Amino acid sequence: MLRLGIGLTDLAKFVSGNDDELPKDAFDAASLRKKIVRFRPKTLAFTSKNAARAFFDRAVDYGLQAEKLGDTSFFVLPSPSGQAVKFFDLEIWRELANLIRASRGGQSSPAHHAQ
């Protein structure tokens, strides 16, 4: 994944279950902010509207968010979970792909060239 420039983490480190059933304090937004400052990703995508709400402490819509942390942009996606299939929209995932492709100057990831 790192060869693709992708890292993964979660906001709920000590509680598990459907994110819509987790208490708001289950999400560790402060820890994620520290990781963003440390690793400085260009884009961070949430695959949970509830986690994004907890991080921003406000309601969110899918797509690119107005806020930035340093040079990091934020994007909210519908959950890929089968339990959230009624919210899934491939177009918003394509929008993120186009955003990332544009941030790389239209280039695909290095891993695509190594194959």
C-alpha positions in Angstrom: 0.0 0.0 0.0 2.8 2.4 0.8 4.1 2.0 -2.8 0.8 3.4 -3.9 1.1 6.3 -1.5 -1.8 4.9 0.6 -1.8 4.6 4.4 -4.7 3.3 6.6 -5.8 4.1 10.1 -9.0 4.3 12.1 -10.5 6.7 14.5 -12.0 4.1 16.9 -9.1 2.3 18.5 -10.8 0.8 21.5 -14.4 0.2 20.5 -15.7 -1.9 17.6 -19.0 -2.2 15.8 -21.0 -0.3 13.2 -19.8 3.3 13.3 -23.4 4.6 13.6 -23.7 2.7 16.8 -20.4 4.0 18.4 -20.5 6.8 21.0 -19.0 10.0 19.7 -16.2 9.8 22.2 -15.1 6.4 20.7 -13.4 8.4 17.9 -9.9 9.7 18.7 -9.7 12.8 16.5 -6.8 14.2 18.4 -4.6 11.2 17.7 -5.5 11.4 14.0 -4.6 15.1 13.9 -1.2 14.3 15.3 -0.6 11.7 12.6 -1.6 14.1 9.9 0.9 16.7 11.2 3.6 14.0 11.4 3.0 12.2 8.1 1.6 15.2 6.1 -0.6 13.3 3.6 -1.8 15.3 0.6 -5.3 13.9 1.0 -7.1 12.1 3.8 -10.3 10.2 3.0 -12.8 9.2 5.5 -14.9 6.1 4.6 -17.3 6.9 7.4 -19.5 10.0 7.6 -19.8 9.4 11.4 -16.0 9.4 11.8 -15.7 12.6 9.7 -18.4 14.2 11.8 -16.5 13.4 15.0 -13.2 14.6 13.5 -14.7 17.9 12.3 -17.2 18.3 15.1 -19.9 19.2 12.6 -22.2 17.7 10.0 -20.4 16.8 6.7 -21.4 16.1 3.2 -19.7 13.6 0.9 -16.8 15.0 -1.1 -14.0 17.4 -0.7 -14.2 19.4 2.6 -13.4 23.1 2.9 -11.0 22.6 5.8 -7.3 21.8 5.5 -4.7 20.9 8.1 -1.4 22.1 6.8 -1.3 20.9 3.2 -3.7 18.0 3.9 -7.1 18.1 2.1 -10.0 16.0 3.4 -12.5 14.0 1.5 -15.6 12.1 2.8 -16.7 8.9 1.1 -19.6 6.6 1.6 -18.7 3.5 3.5 -17.7 0.5 1.4 -19.3 -1.8 4.0 -22.0 -4.1 2.7 -24.2 -2.9 5.5 -24.1 0.6 4.0 -24.8 -0.4 0.4 -27.8 1.9 0.2 -25.4 4.9 0.6 -22.7 3.7 -1.8 -22.0 5.9 -4.8 -19.2 5.0 -7.2 -19.1 8.6 -8.6 -17.9 10.1 -5.3 -15.0 7.5 -5.3 -14.2 8.5 -8.8 -14.2 12.2 -7.8 -11.6 11.3 -5.2 -9.5 9.4 -7.7 -9.6 12.4 -10.1 -8.5 14.7 -7.2 -5.6 12.5 -6.3 -4.6 12.0 -10.0 -4.7 15.8 -10.5 -2.5 16.3 -7.3 0.1 14.0 -8.9 0.1 16.1 -12.1 -2.1 13.6 -14.0 0.2 10.8 -13.3 -0.8 7.4 -12.0 0.9 6.0 -8.9 4.5 4.7 -9.2 3.3 1.2 -8.6 1.3 1.2 -11.8 4.6 1.8 -13.7 6.4 -0.9 -11.8 4.1 -3.7 -12.9 
